[in-house]
Amino acid sequence: MRYSFKHTLYACYTGYITQAIVNNLAPILFIVFQQQFGISFEQVGRLILINFGTQIAADLISVRYVDRIGYRKAAVLAHLLSVLGLVGLAVLPMLLPPYLGLTTAVIIYALGGGLLEVLVSPIVESLPGEQKESAMSLLHSFYCWGQVFVVLVSTLLLWVFGTQIWVYLPVMWAIVPLINMFLFSKVPLMPPLPKEHLMPLRELLNSKFFGAALILMMCAGASELTMSQWSSLFAEKGLHVSKVIGDLAGPCMFAVLMGIGRTLYGIWGHKINLKNALLASGALCILCYLVTIFSPSPILSLIGCAVCGFSVSLMWPGTFSLTAEKFPRGGTAMFGMLAVFGDLGAAIGPWMAGYISDVAQGSQYFMQIGTERQMDPAQLGLKSGLLVALIFPILLVAGVIYFQKAKHK
């Protein structure tokens, strides 16, 4: 079979689906982990922190070594680590102390996810064609559709067959990166820019524009992942709906609307002012967090959670496109540093929400507020955690306003 750049694009799309599996399968199983292994909210949040903390380490390693070993070998390695980590998620908690087993599996597949995050965007950016902003948003939409598929299929399987079959889910999903690993070993890749043509990392880091872009990426990661990773548990514990309804109305609808937002921008993005679109996204995100936290109606809270997916849809790919347009010679180092700060936000935001949730549940002051408002400890804790995370979309809006007003160098 003769492979073309179209197959390369398909492999990149599947690479983002793999990353969606890596980031979103475990949160579907958080309640199962709590029930079976007796772990706390903070430990659940710590798994998210470990996942994205490890991805940050992989991003930093990639910045230094990917150009040396080549995109093809790095992509194959990324998929192999994803396969091993997902299989380990099912096997290692049975062979090791449960939380150690979960942590080990998360570290392994997070290394693969971090590598993919750095590799896929510059590969797509290098392919022949114009309208790069639209192509980047369409690429990132496959992360959303992967998330929808993971949440929908996993939730329905757990509902139909019972939570005891959870150990088979990671093995089933490992088939996707396994197949894509072989595809990446065959598809054509554009040669990277020669090292002498690339912009030095020191020059990038000395740019005020690039520094602001890194802050935007951190806020984008935190705004997206805090709501996405906690939405299932928030719906079940905080809003008292069933797990299947919580998963479908929470993370699944979040991902559907995020995918719709990215797909629409992928089609019509070349006609839209990117900075204005990012500003509108941030403002809508703030509103969605407020509705989710403060609405007395569980239905309105779930709607706020779901629409938040649309609001964050442009943040991550939009910041990538904004930066790539400003620094066309940024190369792997630029995408790697953006990924580092995106993952930093994705790690800090959900962990901070979990930490604040535990603190609120142990505070007499907060318990008194909860009693007055007829909220149980879990509901109060989770709402408190999301309230603190509201700082991230607020900072993102401030950053976009800075972009619009300042002269960047």
Legacy VTK file of the C-alpha trace (Angstrom):
# vtk DataFile Version 3.0
C-alpha trace
ASCII
DATASET POLYDATA
POINTS 409 float
0.000 0.000 0.000
1.273 3.478 -0.916
0.843 6.057 1.829
0.283 9.760 1.165
0.196 12.903 3.307
-3.542 12.280 3.693
-2.657 9.133 5.648
-0.205 11.202 7.696
-3.055 13.553 8.587
-5.260 10.576 9.544
-2.470 9.253 11.774
-2.233 12.670 13.462
-6.006 12.721 14.014
-5.781 9.272 15.609
-2.841 10.472 17.678
-5.113 13.064 19.262
-7.784 10.406 19.798
-5.101 8.411 21.628
-4.361 11.409 23.815
-8.085 11.750 24.545
-8.118 8.124 25.711
-5.076 8.688 27.922
-6.542 11.817 29.561
-10.213 10.875 29.881
-10.542 7.153 30.587
-9.365 7.273 34.208
-11.799 10.085 35.233
-14.702 7.872 34.094
-13.406 5.285 36.558
-12.740 7.659 39.485
-15.857 6.620 41.396
-15.026 2.953 40.760
-11.515 3.577 42.123
-12.962 5.327 45.179
-15.332 2.461 45.896
-12.925 -0.383 45.160
-9.675 1.065 46.510
-10.936 3.625 49.068
-9.097 6.697 47.741
-9.975 10.304 48.642
-10.868 13.328 46.511
-7.310 14.618 46.963
-5.860 11.280 45.777
-8.145 11.363 42.753
-6.977 14.915 42.023
-3.399 13.776 42.552
-3.776 11.182 39.776
-4.697 14.042 37.431
-1.730 16.045 38.734
0.602 13.072 38.173
-0.771 12.539 34.665
-0.192 16.077 33.505
2.933 16.537 35.622
4.448 13.569 33.796
3.293 14.994 30.473
5.121 18.196 31.358
8.304 16.182 31.917
7.765 14.436 28.571
7.213 17.829 26.899
10.499 19.142 28.303
12.387 16.034 27.197
10.808 16.330 23.745
11.967 19.925 23.337
15.545 18.744 23.712
15.602 15.352 21.970
12.765 14.937 19.425
14.593 16.752 16.627
17.588 14.472 17.248
15.781 11.131 17.167
13.252 12.148 14.502
9.494 12.476 14.453
8.841 8.910 13.291
10.726 7.111 16.071
9.311 9.500 18.674
5.729 8.942 17.432
6.106 5.154 17.525
7.560 5.357 21.049
4.704 7.615 22.189
2.079 5.127 21.029
3.957 2.184 22.561
4.047 3.923 25.962
0.326 4.686 25.649
-0.428 1.016 25.000
1.700 -0.172 27.945
0.213 2.398 30.320
-3.393 1.629 29.421
-2.866 -2.109 29.847
-1.068 -1.333 33.114
-4.102 0.600 34.377
-6.023 -2.674 34.359
-3.241 -4.956 35.550
-0.942 -3.076 37.945
-3.514 -2.243 40.705
-3.979 -6.006 41.078
-0.229 -6.748 41.213
0.923 -3.802 43.354
-0.662 -1.822 46.199
-3.696 -0.383 44.355
-2.822 3.314 44.454
0.813 2.612 43.537
-0.404 0.501 40.625
-2.711 3.266 39.413
0.057 5.843 39.748
2.586 3.702 37.847
0.181 3.111 34.963
-0.684 6.810 34.799
3.014 7.758 34.610
3.659 5.325 31.752
0.779 6.400 29.536
1.313 10.060 30.428
4.826 9.859 28.963
3.232 8.711 25.709
0.567 11.413 25.872
3.159 14.128 26.485
5.231 13.023 23.510
2.154 12.983 21.271
1.189 16.466 22.327
4.529 17.874 21.215
4.765 15.824 18.012
1.361 15.955 16.366
0.879 19.725 16.036
4.235 20.467 14.330
3.731 17.476 12.009
0.393 18.906 10.861
1.868 22.421 10.712
4.600 21.112 8.381
2.248 19.407 5.900
1.625 21.109 2.515
-1.417 23.429 2.411
-2.719 26.768 3.614
-5.220 27.907 6.273
-3.065 26.532 9.089
-5.281 27.995 11.849
-8.308 26.090 10.577
-6.268 22.902 10.138
-4.960 23.181 13.710
-8.447 23.649 15.164
-9.798 20.726 13.121
-6.903 18.583 14.375
-7.696 19.440 17.985
-11.376 18.654 17.379
-10.378 14.992 17.091
-9.280 15.135 20.733
-12.870 16.141 21.549
-14.478 13.461 19.384
-12.109 10.938 20.928
-13.191 12.110 24.366
-16.874 11.784 23.377
-16.312 8.264 22.112
-14.343 7.225 25.213
-16.929 8.626 27.628
-19.943 7.337 25.705
-18.707 3.800 25.058
-17.101 3.348 28.491
-20.128 4.694 30.364
-22.597 2.546 28.440
-20.472 -0.587 28.909
-20.243 0.045 32.670
-23.996 0.673 32.806
-24.933 -2.452 30.831
-22.443 -4.924 32.301
-21.722 -3.374 35.718
-18.684 -1.613 37.141
-16.912 -4.933 37.773
-15.927 -5.044 34.067
-13.879 -1.848 34.365
-10.572 -3.772 34.072
-11.362 -4.688 30.461
-11.888 -1.087 29.344
-8.234 0.084 29.401
-7.173 -3.034 27.460
-9.913 -2.443 24.884
-8.911 1.212 24.387
-5.221 0.254 24.074
-6.046 -1.191 20.638
-6.302 2.353 19.187
-2.691 3.434 19.896
-1.488 -0.061 19.000
-2.890 0.246 15.456
-1.755 3.873 15.083
1.763 2.932 16.161
2.089 0.791 13.027
0.497 3.512 10.865
3.045 6.094 12.052
5.839 3.700 11.142
4.739 3.869 7.482
3.270 7.305 6.634
5.413 9.994 4.935
6.646 12.885 7.080
7.960 16.262 6.003
11.611 16.838 6.972
11.942 19.281 9.896
13.520 22.685 9.362
17.317 22.590 9.609
18.555 23.551 13.046
20.229 26.715 11.746
16.847 27.934 10.415
15.026 27.446 13.718
14.482 30.203 16.265
16.623 29.564 19.388
14.650 28.731 22.521
16.385 31.557 24.406
15.129 34.065 21.834
11.594 32.694 22.186
11.680 32.932 25.974
12.941 36.534 25.791
9.836 37.577 23.829
7.048 39.232 25.835
4.543 37.888 23.324
5.726 34.333 23.838
5.691 34.758 27.624
2.084 35.950 27.451
1.232 33.028 25.165
2.628 30.596 27.762
0.381 32.110 30.451
-2.581 31.827 28.088
-1.779 28.163 27.510
-1.633 27.482 31.254
-5.026 29.135 31.777
-6.490 27.319 28.772
-5.350 23.943 30.119
-6.668 24.654 33.615
-10.006 26.066 32.411
-10.648 23.071 30.167
-9.391 20.189 32.264
-10.745 21.298 35.646
-14.316 21.203 34.386
-13.740 18.206 32.109
-11.963 15.985 34.648
-14.286 16.731 37.572
-17.594 16.912 35.697
-18.484 13.220 36.108
-17.803 13.163 39.850
-19.354 16.614 40.258
-22.561 15.492 38.549
-22.917 12.338 40.638
-21.744 13.567 44.051
-22.519 17.274 43.781
-25.771 17.193 41.824
-27.039 13.760 42.941
-27.702 12.294 39.526
-26.920 8.694 38.509
-23.473 7.822 37.140
-24.730 7.135 33.623
-26.647 10.440 33.508
-23.729 12.273 35.120
-21.217 10.927 32.595
-23.415 11.541 29.557
-24.664 14.971 30.609
-21.306 16.042 32.097
-18.051 15.015 30.363
-19.747 13.602 27.264
-21.767 16.728 26.418
-18.756 18.852 27.436
-16.679 17.027 24.823
-19.434 17.133 22.169
-19.767 20.911 22.422
-15.980 21.352 22.556
-15.697 19.248 19.402
-18.434 21.252 17.676
-16.650 24.503 18.548
-13.320 23.302 17.173
-14.879 21.791 14.061
-16.768 25.011 13.276
-13.584 27.019 13.669
-11.771 24.450 11.560
-14.255 25.125 8.742
-14.762 28.898 9.045
-11.824 29.978 11.208
-10.062 31.838 8.383
-13.000 34.297 8.367
-12.931 34.991 12.135
-10.722 37.353 14.150
-8.874 34.928 16.414
-8.213 37.364 19.277
-11.858 38.455 19.460
-12.957 34.829 19.356
-10.600 33.967 22.242
-11.934 36.890 24.278
-15.525 35.747 23.729
-14.505 32.178 24.654
-13.014 33.323 27.948
-16.041 35.422 28.871
-18.422 32.542 28.104
-16.223 30.187 30.148
-16.489 32.463 33.208
-20.273 32.534 32.838
-20.440 28.733 32.535
-18.376 28.219 35.698
-20.640 30.629 37.603
-23.819 28.892 36.410
-22.403 25.444 37.227
-21.362 26.508 40.733
-24.195 28.758 41.860
-27.300 27.537 40.050
-29.806 25.949 42.477
-31.035 23.729 39.644
-29.043 20.530 38.861
-30.235 20.739 35.251
-28.904 24.287 34.833
-25.623 23.258 36.471
-25.244 20.390 34.004
-26.038 22.767 31.123
-23.378 25.161 32.425
-20.896 22.291 32.598
-21.709 21.156 29.052
-21.645 24.630 27.460
-18.274 25.175 29.139
-16.968 22.649 26.600
-17.930 25.015 23.771
-16.432 27.964 25.626
-13.000 26.346 25.993
-12.966 24.811 22.495
-10.817 27.526 20.928
-8.489 28.261 23.852
-5.841 25.572 23.317
-5.670 25.415 19.473
-6.258 29.166 19.217
-3.221 29.927 21.364
-1.175 27.421 19.314
-2.212 29.149 16.079
-1.659 32.646 17.443
1.871 31.734 18.505
2.754 29.719 15.383
1.728 32.667 13.197
3.966 35.038 15.185
6.922 32.620 15.314
6.926 30.533 12.086
10.477 29.364 12.863
9.597 28.247 16.388
9.731 24.538 15.552
9.448 21.729 18.084
10.827 23.879 20.905
7.969 26.362 20.556
5.262 23.686 20.470
6.972 21.863 23.315
7.025 24.898 25.601
3.395 25.686 24.792
2.518 22.082 25.646
4.489 22.341 28.901
2.428 25.295 30.095
-0.828 23.828 28.805
-0.124 20.663 30.768
0.962 22.723 33.772
-2.484 24.301 33.857
-4.125 20.940 33.195
-2.254 19.493 36.178
-2.660 22.368 38.642
-6.315 23.211 37.940
-7.957 19.815 38.634
-5.600 19.017 41.542
-6.302 22.393 43.140
-10.052 21.811 42.759
-9.701 18.423 44.481
-7.553 19.864 47.272
-9.988 22.709 47.954
-12.872 20.206 47.886
-11.257 18.172 50.662
-10.386 21.309 52.686
-13.938 22.657 52.396
-15.407 19.366 53.578
-13.196 19.438 56.667
-13.900 23.068 57.557
-16.477 23.906 60.229
-17.070 27.296 58.588
-17.845 25.742 55.225
-19.950 23.037 56.831
-22.058 25.712 58.492
-22.590 27.376 55.096
-23.507 24.011 53.614
-26.050 23.352 56.361
-27.635 26.774 55.845
-27.904 26.153 52.095
-28.956 22.498 52.493
-25.894 21.100 50.710
-24.156 17.900 51.761
-20.344 17.924 52.299
-19.490 16.433 48.879
-21.686 18.935 47.056
-20.274 21.890 48.988
-16.694 20.688 48.561
-16.880 20.197 44.815
-18.587 23.560 44.243
-15.883 25.233 46.369
-13.151 23.589 44.299
-14.657 24.779 41.021
-15.106 28.290 42.439
-11.384 28.613 43.160
-10.578 27.319 39.645
-12.586 30.236 38.210
-9.383 32.280 38.478
-8.034 30.610 35.321
-10.618 31.768 32.743
-10.495 35.218 34.378
-6.714 35.344 33.838
-7.176 34.124 30.266
-9.544 37.005 29.478
-7.033 39.439 30.987
-4.279 37.913 28.847
-6.257 38.240 25.611
-7.028 41.893 26.430
-3.280 42.392 26.906
-2.705 40.865 23.459
-5.184 43.251 21.904
-3.756 46.385 23.485
-0.022 45.801 23.733
2.667 45.912 21.064
4.391 42.544 21.249
8.058 41.958 20.705
LINES 1 410
409 0 1 2 3 4 5 6 7 8 9 10 11 12 13 14 15 16 17 18 19 20 21 22 23 24 25 26 27 28 29 30 31 32 33 34 35 36 37 38 39 40 41 42 43 44 45 46 47 48 49 50 51 52 53 54 55 56 57 58 59 60 61 62 63 64 65 66 67 68 69 70 71 72 73 74 75 76 77 78 79 80 81 82 83 84 85 86 87 88 89 90 91 92 93 94 95 96 97 98 99 100 101 102 103 104 105 106 107 108 109 110 111 112 113 114 115 116 117 118 119 120 121 122 123 124 125 126 127 128 129 130 131 132 133 134 135 136 137 138 139 140 141 142 143 144 145 146 147 148 149 150 151 152 153 154 155 156 157 158 159 160 161 162 163 164 165 166 167 168 169 170 171 172 173 174 175 176 177 178 179 180 181 182 183 184 185 186 187 188 189 190 191 192 193 194 195 196 197 198 199 200 201 202 203 204 205 206 207 208 209 210 211 212 213 214 215 216 217 218 219 220 221 222 223 224 225 226 227 228 229 230 231 232 233 234 235 236 237 238 239 240 241 242 243 244 245 246 247 248 249 250 251 252 253 254 255 256 257 258 259 260 261 262 263 264 265 266 267 268 269 270 271 272 273 274 275 276 277 278 279 280 281 282 283 284 285 286 287 288 289 290 291 292 293 294 295 296 297 298 299 300 301 302 303 304 305 306 307 308 309 310 311 312 313 314 315 316 317 318 319 320 321 322 323 324 325 326 327 328 329 330 331 332 333 334 335 336 337 338 339 340 341 342 343 344 345 346 347 348 349 350 351 352 353 354 355 356 357 358 359 360 361 362 363 364 365 366 367 368 369 370 371 372 373 374 375 376 377 378 379 380 381 382 383 384 385 386 387 388 389 390 391 392 393 394 395 396 397 398 399 400 401 402 403 404 405 406 407 408
